[in-house]
């Protein structure tokens, strides 16, 4: 069976319902068919404009509607961004991601953003930005600067989305992804789990991603970091096995995509992360901090890599996967009923 974009929710639900070890084993088989299971790409993320965002995302420390005590900061100067990008490269990162707390960038900021992209590229690193919604002109400006990836997460299922965000629609997000893809920029899109959603919403998120016309090149899976002052600060913790299940199902549905462990690693045990890598995660954010939340430092990550026999990678969806063979239907017919309707 060829790479699929027609997964039904019933099929995805059936994967989530598999016995845990069976699911991880199936995901590991898919992963090893397409990637070197010992390689994990290291990316680093920098907040280039912090705080005072007009959006009302209930998880976010940077929303102006959430009283988190975060101070507003202006757009960082290009020279400072490139200095930090160089340090990230020297520490082993191969992709540099730059994020701004905006609903969308302003025209006056685009020259600086373009200069950041060009500078990161000159360092020999892959460039990624997350700037909120983009219009056609902004997409073309970033493309002209040489941007490799644009991150724009769907966050959760279409059904649960309104419980988390009301200032932009799900369709707004899909429209930005379409503009980015149509311009020839690689798409980075995933979501956040542990926001109080049900398993069915995790099914819905992965269904939305896996049924796009083209799968995202990178799929970041974030575990909610609960920030004091946000509406989700008191939500119950997500079971660690459920998080690993989400990684495994993402790998099975999108076998050619890079699946990234993103926010939340600071609170993950080595054993939990090991299960994630076994289940198909092959990218991670490194460094002491993400945008405004903590992340395990380099020494801790180096020790984990040594324990697991992992190595850094320049892995990129721009490269051909390890195997281009047709992907068979994963799982038995009883586990994945092909006749079921979403």
Order of alpha helices (4+ residues) and beta strands (2+ residues): alpha-alpha-beta-alpha-beta-alpha-beta-alpha-beta-alpha-beta-beta-alpha-beta-alpha-beta-alpha-beta-alpha-beta
